Amino acid sequence: MRIETKRLILRHIVEDDAEDIYAYCRNPAVGPRAGWAPHTSIENTRELMAQVFIGQPHVFGIINSSHRMIGSIGLLLDPHRQGTDVLMLGYALAVEHWGKGYMTEAAQAVVAYGFDTVGAPLLTSNTYGFNVASQKILKRCGFELEGMLHAGEKRYDGEVFDLQMYYLTLERFTRLRGK
């Protein structure tokens, strides 16, 4: 599967992407905002890839015009809505590409894919309260704040955080796209 946007290519992640993924995942500014520890070795990255990326039908690497993987984005079953077909959007991006609109562009494409191709009834995403940049991306994509899940997640370092829960319905997505 391949999704093309104006500036990006989104494609499935393969084992050969390990070096690029390690390059952005080892940065201490990236992982902790999403709940995972910065990668300490390429083996650490390969373990993540095997657990979360490889073979997942709705997880993509974000490729820029230099043909480098600068991030990842995808849809997984929402663990907070067990027994449903609701998908949760998650993403990470190399720090040097923050603030350029890449993640909003990729997220908008994956949201459309989630509704149009996968047929998800609802999309969700969660952020920590301090991750304001991620919240802005979600709002640009049409997500609405559903509420706060207090003490919603214990991070890798033992710190417990509230989760801001966002959602986007197919109906809202269709209205926004029609504008």
N, C-alpha and C positions, 0 to 999 in steps of 0.2 A: 504494500500500500504506500502511496506517495501523494502528498498534498503540496501544491505549489501556491505560494502567495506572491505578492508583488516583489518582495526582497528575499524570501526564504523558501527552502525546500524542507518539508517535514517527511521523514522516512523512518521505517523501522530500524531499530538499533541492532547492530551485529557485533560479534566479538571483536572485530578489528577496530571498533570505535573506542576501545578501552583507554588509549592514550589521551584522546581528546576529552573524554569524560573525566578522567583523572585530573586533567589540567584545570578544569573549572570546579570540580568537587573538592579539591584539596584546599581551596581558598577558604579561610575561616569566616568570611563574610557570607558565604553562600548557604551551606548546610544548616547552620543553627537557626536561620530564619524559617526553615521548612521542617525542623525537628530532627535532623540527623547530623551526626558528627562529621567534621571535615575529614576527608579521606587521608589516610596516613601512608598508603602504599598503593601501587597498581593492583596488588592482589585484593586489597580492600574494595577497589572499584570493580574488579571482576566479580567479586561475591555479590555486590549490589546488582550488577548487570544480570547475573544469573537469577537472582531472587525477584527483581522488579521489572527489568526491561526486556530481556531476551524472551521471545515467544509470546509476548503480550500483544494481542491484536490491535489495541488502541493506544499504544505508547510509541512515541516518535522522538527521534533526534532532530534538533533544529540546526539546519545547515545554512550558513551564510554564503555570500557571493564569492568568498575565498575558498569555498568547499570545505570549510572546517565545521565540526560540530561544536556549537557554542552553547548548547543547552539541551534540555529534554522537556517533554510535555506529554501528558497523556490522560486517559480516562480509565479509572479502575472502579470496581464496585464500591459503593459508599459503605464503609464499615459501620456507620451510625444508623444505617437503614437496612438492617438484615432482612433477607427474604424478599427483597425488591429488586427491580432492574435499574434502580437509580445509580447513575455514574458520577464519580467525583473527579473533578479536574485538579491536577497537580502539575507543578512545573518548577524548573530551576534554570538559571541563566548565568553565564560567565560574567563576573563583575565588570569587566571592561566593556560589556555591551549593554549595561543598565542605562536607562534614560534615553534610549534611541528608538523606543516604540516597537522593538522586535517582539517582546513577549506579548504585548497587546495584539499585534498582528498574528502571531502564532496561536494565541488563545482564541481569537475570533474564528480562525480557520478550524480549530479543533472543536469548538462549540458547534459550528455549522455541521461538521462531520458527525458529531455525537447525535444531533437531532436528525439530520437528513439521511445519513448512511446507516448509522447504528440503530436509530429509532428509539433512543432513550426517552423515557417519559418525563424525566426531570434531571437536571444537572446540578451538582453542588460543588462547593469548594470551601475549605476552612483555612483561616489564617490566625496567627497570633496577633494580639492587639497592637504590638509594636511594629508589625510588618505593614506599614502604611502603603508602601509601593505596591505590594500585592493586592491590597484592598482597592487601590485606584485602578489596577488592571481589571479586576473583577467588575467594578462598577462601569468601566468603559465597555465591557462586554455585555452589559445588561443585567448582571447579577444583582440581587437585592439582599440586604442583610436580613437573615431569618431570626437571628438572636445570638445570645452568648451562651456557650456551654461552659459553665464555671468549672475550673479544675478539669478541663477536658482532656488534657494530655500531659503525660510525664515525658519530658525530653530525655535524650540519651545521657545527659549530665545529671539527671535526677530532679531538675527544676520542673515544677508543675505550672502549666500555663492555662489560662482561659482560651477558648477557641471562639473566634467570630465565625459564625456559620452563615454561608451565603447560598442562595439557590437561584435557579433560572428555569422557568417553565417553558414548555414548547410554545404555549400561547403568547407569552411575553416576547420570546425570541422572534416569533413570526410577525408580531406587531412592529417590533423594532426594525426588523429587516425590511419591512414594507415601507418604511419612511424614506 
